[in-house]
Every structure is written in C-alpha cells, then in structure tokens.
C-alpha cells in the first residue's frame, strides 16, 4: 500500500509549504512568548527591568526568522502582518529600554524617590525632580543651556 503525499486541508490555498508554515507558526509562538517576557519585565524594579531589553532583542531576532520562514512557505494573510506589528512593538521596546539604560542614574534616583515617597505631593515632587534631572542631562549632552525656571523670593 503506497503512502499518500501530505495534502493541504480543505480551504487552504494551494502552493503553501505545510512543514515550512508549521515551522514559521512555531516561531510566531516563540515570538509571542518573548513579547510577553518583554511586557512582564516593564513592571519590575530597575535592575531587573533591563531583562526586557534582552527579551525585546531576542523577539526581534525570532520575529525576523519567523517572517522569513512564513514568506518562504508562501503564507499570506493576517499572520505575517501580526509578525510585522510584533517587530514594531519590539523595536520600540528596545528603544525604550535603551533610553532607560542610557539615563540609568536619573532613572534609579526616580525609582528610589518614588519608593520612599509616602504622600501624593512627595510623589509629584519625585516626578518633577526626575523631569528636571532628565532635562539637565539632555542639555548637558546637547550643549544647550536653558534659563532656570525656579523662582527665588
């Protein structure tokens, strides 16, 4: 009794490489797990929050691999579009985590201040100090000097 070749399910477009499509969809699942890790790390305190940078970087690599394998398998429709959106989200996450790493000292000061702040006004003061320190660091990097906005009686 000869073995029959694998056939596409009813309603599936012809020309799709099923083993390639399975491999691509498996990579999409891995991409989703890595994106979940990226999102979960955003709620952690600061040294652990940088794990999101690793998750987002890995998600970009896996996403590109998934997109390539879906393209080689001739998969069309919503799945490649979802992978592209995941790549955009991962890229923005890398930029966000990279900015946090670049302004590490300012971010750590904000986190410590918010941890110790008890009242709403203390939290608001932490946010104001964070914005001022961030602006000062940006001004230092760009060489721009801004007039002081603090008022003295």
VENWOCOR-V490102 format. One record per backbone hydrogen bond with DSSP energy under -1.0 kcal/mol. CO is the residue of the C=O (numbers start at 0). NH is the residue of the N-H. If there is no record, write none. Layout:
BEGIN
[[CO & NH] [CO & NH]]
END
This chain:
BEGIN
[[8 & 11] [16 & 20] [17 & 21] [18 & 22] [19 & 23] [20 & 24] [21 & 25] [22 & 26] [23 & 27] [24 & 28] [25 & 29] [26 & 30] [27 & 31] [28 & 32] [29 & 33] [30 & 34] [31 & 35] [32 & 36] [33 & 37] [34 & 38] [35 & 39] [36 & 40] [39 & 42] [40 & 43] [44 & 48] [47 & 50] [48 & 51] [50 & 54] [51 & 55] [52 & 56] [53 & 57] [54 & 58] [55 & 59] [56 & 60] [57 & 61] [58 & 62] [59 & 63] [60 & 64] [61 & 65] [62 & 66] [63 & 67] [64 & 68] [65 & 69] [66 & 70] [67 & 71] [68 & 72] [69 & 74] [70 & 73] [72 & 16] [77 & 81] [78 & 82] [79 & 83] [80 & 84] [81 & 85] [82 & 86] [83 & 87] [84 & 88] [85 & 89] [86 & 90] [87 & 91] [88 & 92] [89 & 93] [90 & 94] [91 & 95] [92 & 96] [93 & 97] [94 & 98] [95 & 99] [96 & 100] [97 & 101] [98 & 102] [100 & 103] [102 & 106] [103 & 107] [104 & 108] [105 & 109] [106 & 110] [107 & 111] [108 & 112] [109 & 113] [110 & 114] [111 & 115] [112 & 116] [118 & 122] [119 & 123] [120 & 124] [121 & 125] [122 & 126] [123 & 127] [124 & 128] [125 & 129] [126 & 130] [127 & 131] [128 & 132] [129 & 133] [130 & 134] [131 & 135] [132 & 136] [133 & 137] [134 & 138] [135 & 139] [136 & 140] [137 & 141] [138 & 142]]
END
